[in-house]
Amino acid sequence: MLIMLVAAAAMAPQTSSTLPPPRIEFDDAVTYMKEESSPRPQRPPPPVRPKRDAAARPYPPAAAGSSATNTFGLRPGDILIDTARHLLVFAASSDRVETFPVAVGKQGASWKGTAVIGRKVVFPTWRPTANMRRKQRYLPSVVAPGRHNPLGTRALYLFRNGRDTLYRIHGTNAPWSIGKSVSHGCIRMLNASVEHLYDEVRLGAQVTVK
């Protein structure tokens, strides 16, 4: 009988006053979703910078000329080029002048002095000088009139002592260059400006470059 009681006691489940704590499992996926759903500070988008278009570059206005009092001592019909101010002054009369923004010769290519208008050409052909072609071997010998011609729509040829100086007052296919010192010595104007000047200036008019 004692043996049977010992065996029954061994087979009975054991109880204890100190049970291990229940195992708690966290759902990582739910926790991640809760974190993602919480608001986060947003960075402002970067500013949009417009692309620079060469054809849209700004250049000085007053294509038709700005009128002013003739305080330059110019005779009617004569022209003054103020290279420091990038300004062409045309004496429309003894008491009134018209001023136009221009591009002038870059450093090393600018010049000063007097000349006269010896020739006027509508839609001129451009023939780069031998010196220009030596420095820029890609230049062709002749450029026909058109949108690729740097002389633009009109050209006034400057002469001195009856000889062509090879300098011109002309239009341009690069209007954004007006107001700068970028040319090889010629005076560039907006096409609308030089067309107006072409109609007003006479052959033999004196041009002073200072």
CORSUL-V408366 format. One record per backbone hydrogen bond with DSSP energy under -0.5 kcal/mol. CO is the residue of the C=O (numbers start at 1). NH is the residue of the N-H. If there is no record, write none. Layout:
CO,NH + CO,NH
This chain:
1,5 + 2,6 + 3,7 + 4,8 + 5,9 + 6,10 + 7,11 + 8,12 + 17,19 + 23,25 + 26,28 + 27,31 + 28,32 + 29,33 + 30,34 + 31,35 + 32,36 + 33,37 + 34,38 + 35,38 + 47,49 + 48,50 + 51,53 + 52,54 + 53,56 + 54,57 + 62,65 + 66,99 + 68,97 + 69,71 + 75,78 + 78,91 + 79,208 + 80,82 + 80,89 + 81,83 + 81,210 + 82,86 + 82,87 + 86,102 + 87,82 + 88,90 + 88,100 + 89,80 + 90,92 + 90,98 + 91,77 + 95,70 + 96,92 + 96,93 + 97,68 + 98,90 + 99,66 + 100,88 + 102,179 + 103,188 + 104,182 + 104,183 + 106,109 + 106,110 + 113,209 + 115,207 + 116,118 + 116,159 + 117,204 + 119,157 + 121,155 + 125,127 + 126,143 + 129,133 + 130,134 + 131,135 + 132,136 + 136,139 + 143,126 + 146,149 + 148,150 + 149,152 + 151,154 + 151,171 + 153,123 + 154,171 + 155,121 + 155,157 + 156,169 + 157,118 + 157,119 + 158,165 + 159,116 + 160,163 + 163,160 + 167,158 + 168,170 + 168,187 + 169,156 + 170,189 + 174,177 + 175,178 + 177,180 + 180,104 + 180,182 + 183,106 + 186,188 + 187,170 + 188,103 + 190,194 + 191,195 + 192,196 + 193,197 + 194,198 + 195,199 + 196,200 + 197,200 + 197,201 + 202,205 + 205,117 + 206,79 + 207,115 + 207,209 + 208,81 + 208,210 + 209,113
